[in-house]
Amino acid sequence: MPQTPPESKPLRRLYRHGLKYKGRLALGTLLGFLGGGSVFGMLASLSNTTNSVLGKEAEEVVERNLNGLFEGGEGFFIAAAFLILFFLISGICNYFAIYHINYVGFKVVEDLRRRCFHQLQVQQLAFYNRHSSGELISRVTHDTLMVQHAVSGVVADIVRQPVILIAALAFMIKTDPLLALISLVIFPICIAPVVIFGRKVRKYAKKSQEHLAGLSAVLQENVSGVRVVKSFGMEAYEESKFDHENRNVFKRLIKTVLARNVNQPLMELVAGLGIVAIMMYVRVSQLPVGDFFAFAAALGIVYQPVKMLSKVHMEIMKAMGSAERIFALLDEEIEVLDPETPRELPLPVEQIRFEQVHFSYTEQDVLSDISLDIQAGEHIALVGGSGSGKSTLVSLLPRFFDPREGRVSINGVDLKDLSLKDLRRQIALVTQDTFLFNDSIARNIAYGHEDVDQERLLDAAKRAHAHEFILEQPNGYDSLVGERGGNLSGGQKQRLAIARAIYYDAPILILDEATSALDNESERQVQAAIQEVMKGRTSISIAHRLSTIRHSDRIVVMERGNIVEIGSHDELLKLNGAYKALHELGFDEGVSE
């Protein structure tokens, strides 16, 4: 079976999405056919009406007074009544056809946006390492908007205009087949530039969307990293990056405009030549005046669908570049999947086990043959130099990634056999880079819960040593934290993150360098909150300060993706190995113990 050409796939996939609303699509298509088909009746009625007024007795008609004109004019009234009726049918059918077809088109785009956003939610973290946030935002917003413009502008025309064209052509052939044939000679000449330049429009439009994604990425990075930009005085450099992408977008857009509109003057020139040829034929053949007027009207109607369909083709080609980028996102392989038949996790959590785990982002292992057992209520600390694999190891527990070899289990159940939702319900995470949503303090603490339990909220805030500073905010717990928590200090954001973990009340706690970016005073406050949240929970801490981990039940020392030592603080110092070397290199430098 021959393979479908790649360029046709996005359009076919959009059509399949539209079939979900086949009832409305069928109704809109039927109304479009009726509205377009009524053109034949309109032209026939116009011909009869014109002949009844300007036929063989045209001179007598001119001499009659107004009352005389209506005497004995039954044929005229019937033709005029049908003319009005067909205009009415066309207007009503086209109105509702446009409504129903656009409804389907907009729903398809709404579905695509929802599916794109869902695809972003189910991707693992490695996906976000491969794609910039600006690019992803562009695909969900700009690309879907381009498809929406095409859908809203052309779908109704795709249904109506071909029928109008066929109806007008049928009337022309009925009126004078030879004259219709002469008129149709110009059609291939009109269509050729549409096809040729349509391909260019698609190419340029796709490139412009790619450059627009690059522009969005530069803008997003600049806004997010504004402190770094200003501290290094790199405003001019950032402007040059933005100007470069901005110029690229302009160049592609202007090429798209040129390619999209070049066929307009060509079609008008051909149409002008055709009209002259038709007038010469009418002069020789002495076509009745009523038939000529109706034929001329039909010719004008034929020209309009061709003109509209050329624009439709250009808009479709323009949108296909965006559709390809949308479907490329939807086709991204999801590497971390829910099992088809998830197992239930036996509770409470009694044991976490890493068994001969290997993991790599590329070809080289980041984790090599990791085996580690963690018992319920145990406080484990991971230490090691940068790149030793600490963060990667803890990322396997909530299944941000899956191991290449080996397995990770809770209570003997492989994490791959658990639903992601159930698994992650057992884990609370507090990281160095605390992310807060631009919402109220209360909603940030209770994130993940639709209804806020006020008593539970206050308890979590107090245990996280956050209650006092929250009350000092302008609106207390209803105060907005600003984008990424910009209205709060680093220590305050960390304590809210800890309050969120307490409110979440998961049995497993992961602390990924939660105090590394804080000054000593803030660290003492946050450390007190951490001690509170660790109570009664199995915790895994990554830290670079001794004060945060020296009282852990066990300390796991990692080097180059391997576990090299395990033991308590005192036991590891006695080994005179890797941990002692870290200790002597200033692992706990600047920390009051």
TORDO-763326 format. One record per residue (C-alpha): residue in three letters; x, y, z. Coordinates in steps of 0.5 Angstrom, whole numbers, plus 500, padded with zeros to 3 digits. Layout:
N
ALAXYZ;...
***
This chain:
593
MET500500500;PRO503507498;GLN505511504;THR501518505;PRO506524503;PRO508527509;GLU505534507;SER498531507;LYS498528514;PRO497534518;LEU491536514;ARG488529515;ARG490529522;LEU486535523;TYR480532519;ARG480526524;HIS480531530;GLY474534526;LEU470527525;LYS469527533;TYR464533532;LYS461529525;GLY454531527;ARG455539527;LEU460538521;ALA455534517;LEU449539518;GLY454545517;THR456541510;LEU449540508;LEU447547509;GLY453549506;PHE451545500;LEU444548500;GLY447555500;GLY452554495;GLY447550490;SER442556491;VAL446560486;PHE444556480;GLY437558482;MET439565483;LEU442565476;ALA436562473;SER431566476;LEU436572474;SER436570467;ASN428569467;THR427576470;THR432580466;ASN429577459;SER422579462;VAL424586462;LEU429587457;GLY427582452;LYS424583445;GLU419588447;ALA424592451;GLU423598447;GLU415597449;VAL417596456;VAL421603456;GLU415607453;ARG410604458;ASN409608465;LEU410604472;ASN403602472;GLY403599465;LEU409595467;PHE406591472;GLU400589467;GLY400582465;GLY407581468;GLU406574471;GLY412571469;PHE416577471;PHE413576478;ILE414569478;ALA421569476;ALA422575481;ALA419571487;PHE424565486;LEU430570485;ILE428573492;LEU427566495;PHE433563493;PHE437569496;LEU433568502;ILE435560502;SER443562500;GLY443567506;ILE440563511;CYS444556509;ASN450560509;TYR449563516;PHE448557520;ALA453553515;ILE459558517;TYR456557525;HIS456550525;ILE463549521;ASN467554525;TYR464551532;VAL467544529;GLY474548527;PHE474552534;LYS473545538;VAL478542534;VAL483547536;GLU481547543;ASP482540543;LEU489541540;ARG491546546;ARG488541551;ARG492535548;CYS498539548;PHE498541555;HIS497534557;GLN503532553;LEU507537557;GLN504534564;VAL506527562;GLN513528559;GLN519526564;LEU524532566;ALA529530560;PHE524532555;TYR524539558;ASN532539558;ARG531538550;HIS526543549;SER526551551;SER520553555;GLY520559550;GLU519554544;LEU514549548;ILE510556550;SER510558542;ARG507551540;VAL501551545;THR500558544;HIS502561537;ASP502555533;THR495553535;LEU493560534;MET495560527;VAL491553526;GLN485557529;HIS486563524;ALA486558518;VAL480554521;SER476560522;GLY478563516;VAL477557511;VAL473551513;ALA467554511;ASP469556505;ILE472549503;VAL465547504;ARG461553500;GLN466555495;PRO466549491;VAL459548491;ILE458555489;LEU463554483;ILE460548481;ALA453551481;ALA455557477;LEU459553472;ALA453548471;PHE449554469;MET454557464;ILE454550461;LYS447550461;THR446557458;ASP452557452;PRO456551453;LEU461554448;LEU462560451;ALA463556458;LEU468552455;ILE472559453;SER471561460;LEU474555463;VAL480556459;ILE483561464;PHE482556470;PRO488552469;ILE492559468;CYS489561475;ILE490555479;ALA498554477;PRO500560481;VAL496558487;VAL499551487;ILE507554486;PHE506559491;GLY502555496;ARG508551497;LYS513557498;VAL507560503;ARG508553507;LYS515553507;TYR516560510;ALA510560515;LYS513554518;LYS520557518;SER517564521;GLN514560527;GLU520556528;HIS524563529;LEU518566533;ALA519560538;GLY526562538;LEU524569540;SER519567545;ALA525563548;VAL530569548;LEU524573551;GLN522568557;GLU530567559;ASN531575559;VAL525576564;SER526570568;GLY534571569;VAL533579569;ARG537579576;VAL543576572;VAL542580566;LYS543587570;SER548584575;PHE553583569;GLY551589565;MET548585559;GLU542589557;ALA545591550;TYR547583549;GLU540581550;GLU538586546;SER542584540;LYS540577541;PHE532579541;ASP534583535;HIS537578531;GLU531573532;ASN526579531;ARG529580524;ASN529573522;VAL521573524;PHE520579520;LYS524576514;ARG520570514;LEU513573515;ILE515578509;LYS516572505;THR510569507;VAL506575505;LEU509576498;ALA508569496;ARG501569499;ASN499575495;VAL503574488;ASN497570485;GLN492576486;PRO495580480;LEU496574476;MET489572477;GLU486579475;LEU490580469;VAL487573466;ALA480575468;GLY481581465;LEU483578458;GLY478573459;ILE472578460;VAL475581453;ALA474574450;ILE467573452;MET465580450;MET467579443;TYR464572443;VAL457575445;ARG458580440;VAL458575434;SER453570437;GLN448575439;LEU446572446;PRO440574449;VAL441580453;GLY438576459;ASP442570458;PHE448575457;PHE447578464;ALA446572468;PHE452569464;ALA456575466;ALA454574473;ALA455567473;LEU462568471;GLY463573476;ILE461568481;VAL466563478;TYR471568479;GLN470569487;PRO470562489;VAL477561485;LYS480567488;MET477565495;LEU480558494;SER486560492;LYS487564499;VAL484558502;HIS490554500;MET495559502;GLU492560509;ILE492552509;MET499552507;LYS501557512;ALA497553518;MET500546516;GLY507549518;SER504550525;ALA500544525;GLU506540524;ARG510543530;ILE503541534;PHE503534532;ALA511533533;LEU509535540;LEU503530541;ASP508525537;GLU513526543;GLU514519546;ILE512519553;GLU518515557;VAL515514564;LEU508511563;ASP503509568;PRO502501568;GLU496498564;THR494495570;PRO497498576;ARG498495583;GLU496497589;LEU501500594;PRO501496601;LEU501501606;PRO504504611;VAL511505607;GLU516500611;GLN522500606;ILE525503600;ARG530499596;PHE534501590;GLU537494587;GLN543494582;VAL540501579;HIS544504573;PHE542510569;SER544515564;TYR542521560;THR546519554;GLU551513553;GLN555514559;ASP552512566;VAL550517571;LEU549512576;SER552505576;ASP550499580;ILE547503586;SER544498591;LEU541501597;ASP535499603;ILE532505607;GLN527503612;ALA521506615;GLY522513619;GLU530513617;HIS533519615;ILE538518610;ALA543524607;LEU546523600;VAL553527600;GLY558528594;GLY561532589;SER558536584;GLY556531578;SER556525583;GLY549523582;LYS545525588;SER540529585;THR539523579;LEU538518585;VAL533521588;SER529523582;LEU528516581;LEU524515587;PRO518519584;ARG519516577;PHE522523574;PHE526518570;ASP526510570;PRO533506571;ARG536503565;GLU537497569;GLY535495576;ARG529497579;VAL527501585;SER521499589;ILE517501595;ASN515495600;GLY517490595;VAL513493589;ASP517496583;LEU515503582;LYS513501575;ASP508497577;LEU504503581;SER500509578;LEU504515578;LYS499519582;ASP499514587;LEU506513588;ARG507521588;ARG502521593;GLN507518598;ILE512523596;ALA513530598;LEU519534595;VAL523540598;THR528543593;GLN533549593;ASP530552587;THR523553591;PHE517554586;LEU511558588;PHE505560584;ASN503567583;ASP497566588;SER495567595;ILE500564601;ALA494559603;ARG493556596;ASN501555595;ILE501551602;ALA495547600;TYR497546593;GLY494540590;HIS488540594;GLU482543592;ASP479545598;VAL483549604;ASP483546611;GLN484552615;GLU486548621;ARG491544617;LEU493550614;LEU495554620;ASP498547623;ALA503546617;ALA505554617;LYS506554625;ARG510547624;ALA514550618;HIS516557622;ALA512561617;HIS506563621;GLU509569624;PHE512572617;ILE505570614;LEU501575619;GLU506580617;GLN504580610;PRO499585607;ASN493580607;GLY496575611;TYR494568608;ASP491571602;SER497575600;LEU499574593;VAL506571593;GLY508574586;GLU511571580;ARG516565583;GLY515568590;GLY518575588;ASN514578594;LEU518574599;SER525573601;GLY529566600;GLY528564607;GLN520565607;LYS519561600;GLN523555603;ARG519555609;LEU513556605;ALA515550601;ILE516546607;ALA509548610;ARG507545603;ALA510539605;ILE507538612;TYR500540609;TYR501534603;ASP503529609;ALA506524605;PRO510519609;ILE516520604;LEU520526604;ILE526528599;LEU530535601;ASP534537595;GLU539542598;ALA533545601;THR538550605;SER544551600;ALA542558598;LEU540561605;ASP544565609;ASN546563616;GLU540566620;SER535564614;GLU538557615;ARG537556622;GLN530558621;VAL529553615;GLN533548619;ALA528548625;ALA522547620;ILE526541616;GLN527538623;GLU519539624;VAL517536617;MET522530618;LYS518527624;GLY515521623;ARG517521616;THR522517612;SER527522609;ILE532523604;SER536529604;ILE541532599;ALA546537603;HIS552541602;ARG553543609;LEU554539615;SER550542620;THR544539616;ILE546532615;ARG551530621;HIS545527625;SER542523620;ASP541516621;ARG546514615;ILE550518611;VAL551515603;VAL557518600;MET557518592;GLU563519587;ARG562519580;GLY555515580;ASN557510585;ILE556509593;VAL563509596;GLU561509603;ILE555508608;GLY555510615;SER553515621;HIS557521621;ASP562519627;GLU563512623;LEU565515617;LEU570520620;LYS573514623;LEU574510616;ASN578516614;GLY576516607;ALA571520602;TYR567523607;LYS573525611;ALA576528605;LEU569532604;HIS569534611;GLU576537611;LEU575540605;GLY570545608;PHE564541607;ASP561545613;GLU565551612;GLY561557615;VAL556553619;SER555554626;GLU554547629;
***
